């Protein structure tokens, strides 16, 4: 069941306190989960099999879909950014993900025990990832990205009119997204 506007207000204050002011509430039933996203992870992403919070260290696509159905509300956070060099994205993403982890914790402490954040990029907390959940050096901090949970981010964020396009040049603004699951 979705939260009432009165119950959303204190959470929105938490989001603002963590510098996450560009967001939109969404019904988790509108989150598009698709097999093609997992295939793109398997055949096209350098993190596949090397990151403890990325496939194959995440649930199967059908389990991911079932996960989203257990929630009454979700929040999509938008993070626009332009970088000069592709490698600059990693330090920025680590900082945003650290903020998002603290935001999740504050939502949990506010009484939402199912609060779960999907980072806007691969975990990236450790300089050298152990590559598996069993050997993760920071298992309490690690979270998957939406893509690692088979979320078709393009289709999902377009449903709420957030901007997203494939970028062909590093100098173009990126539009990155994180998802907070709340119940």
C-alpha positions in Angstrom: 0.0 0.0 0.0 1.3 3.4 -1.0 2.2 6.0 1.7 -0.2 8.8 2.3 1.1 12.4 1.5 1.3 13.0 5.3 3.6 10.0 5.7 5.7 11.0 2.7 6.5 14.5 4.0 8.9 13.4 6.8 10.7 11.1 4.3 11.0 13.9 1.8 12.7 16.0 4.5 15.2 13.2 4.9 15.8 13.2 1.2 16.4 16.9 1.2 18.8 16.7 4.2 20.9 14.2 2.2 21.0 16.5 -0.8 18.6 14.4 -2.9 16.1 17.0 -3.9 15.4 15.8 -7.5 13.1 12.8 -6.9 9.7 11.3 -7.8 7.5 8.8 -6.0 6.5 5.8 -8.1 4.3 2.7 -7.7 6.7 -0.2 -7.6 4.4 -2.0 -10.0 5.5 0.6 -12.6 9.2 -0.5 -12.3 10.0 -2.3 -15.5 12.1 -5.5 -14.9 13.4 -7.1 -18.1 15.6 -10.0 -19.1 17.4 -7.9 -21.7 18.9 -5.8 -18.9 20.5 -8.9 -17.4 21.8 -9.8 -20.9 23.4 -6.4 -21.2 25.1 -7.0 -17.9 26.3 -10.4 -18.9 27.5 -9.4 -22.4 28.7 -5.8 -22.3 29.5 -4.8 -18.8 33.0 -5.0 -17.3 31.6 -5.3 -13.8 29.9 -8.7 -14.6 31.4 -11.3 -12.3 33.8 -8.8 -10.8 31.6 -6.9 -8.5 30.0 -8.4 -5.4 26.8 -6.3 -5.9 26.4 -7.1 -9.6 25.3 -10.2 -11.5 25.9 -13.1 -11.1 25.9 -12.1 -7.4 22.3 -10.8 -7.6 19.0 -12.7 -7.8 17.6 -14.1 -11.0 15.4 -11.8 -13.1 12.2 -13.5 -11.9 13.3 -13.0 -8.2 14.1 -9.4 -8.9 10.7 -8.8 -10.2 9.1 -10.5 -7.2 11.3 -8.3 -4.9 9.7 -5.1 -6.3 6.2 -6.5 -5.9 6.8 -6.7 -2.1 6.9 -2.9 -1.8 4.1 -0.3 -1.6 6.2 2.7 -2.7 9.4 3.6 -4.4 11.3 6.8 -5.0 13.4 7.5 -8.0 16.3 9.9 -7.4 17.8 11.8 -10.4 21.5 12.8 -10.4 22.5 14.8 -13.5 26.3 15.2 -13.9 28.8 16.2 -16.6 32.4 15.0 -16.3 35.5 15.9 -18.2 37.0 12.4 -18.3 35.1 9.1 -18.1 37.1 8.0 -15.0 36.0 11.1 -13.1 32.5 9.4 -12.9 33.8 6.8 -10.4 34.8 9.2 -7.5 31.5 11.2 -8.0 29.4 8.0 -8.0 31.2 6.7 -4.8 30.3 9.9 -3.0 26.6 9.8 -4.2 26.3 6.2 -3.2 27.8 6.9 0.3 25.1 9.6 0.7 22.4 7.2 -0.5 23.5 4.6 2.0 23.1 7.1 4.8 19.7 8.2 3.4 18.6 4.5 3.5 19.7 4.2 7.1 17.8 7.3 8.1 14.6 6.1 6.4 15.1 2.7 8.2 15.5 4.5 11.6 12.4 6.5 10.8 10.4 3.3 11.1 10.6 1.9 7.5 12.3 -1.5 8.2 12.1 -2.6 4.6 14.0 0.5 3.3 16.4 -0.6 0.6 18.4 1.6 -1.8 19.5 0.6 -5.3 22.7 2.7 -6.0 22.9 4.9 -9.0 26.0 3.1 -10.2 27.9 -0.1 -9.2 28.8 -0.2 -5.6 32.4 1.0 -5.9 33.2 1.5 -2.2 36.3 -0.6 -2.3 39.3 0.3 -4.6 39.6 -3.4 -5.4 36.3 -5.4 -5.3 36.5 -8.9 -3.9 34.1 -9.9 -6.8 31.7 -12.0 -4.7 29.2 -11.5 -1.9 31.0 -14.2 0.2 34.3 -12.3 0.1 32.9 -8.7 0.2 35.0 -6.4 2.4 32.0 -4.1 3.1 28.9 -6.4 3.0 26.9 -4.0 5.2 27.4 -1.1 2.7 27.2 -3.0 -0.6 24.0 -2.5 -2.6 23.1 -3.3 -6.2 22.4 -0.8 -8.9 18.9 -0.8 -10.5 20.4 -2.5 -13.6 22.0 -5.2 -11.4 18.4 -6.0 -10.3 17.3 -6.2 -14.0 15.5 -2.8 -13.9 15.0 -1.2 -17.3 15.9 2.2 -16.1 15.2 3.9 -19.5 11.6 2.7 -19.6 10.9 3.2 -15.9 12.2 6.8 -15.6 10.4 7.8 -18.8 7.2 6.8 -17.2 7.6 9.7 -14.7 9.0 12.1 -17.3 12.6 12.1 -16.1 15.2 12.8 -18.8 17.3 9.9 -20.1 19.0 9.2 -23.4 22.0 7.3 -24.6 25.0 9.5 -24.5 27.6 9.5 -27.3 30.2 11.8 -25.9 31.7 12.1 -22.4 31.1 15.8 -22.4 27.4 15.4 -22.5 25.4 15.5 -19.2 24.7 12.0 -17.7 21.3 11.4 -16.1 21.8 8.7 -13.4 19.1 7.2 -11.2 18.9 5.5 -7.9 15.8 3.8 -6.5 14.7 3.7 -2.8 12.2 1.0 -2.0 9.9 1.8 0.9 7.1 0.0 2.7 
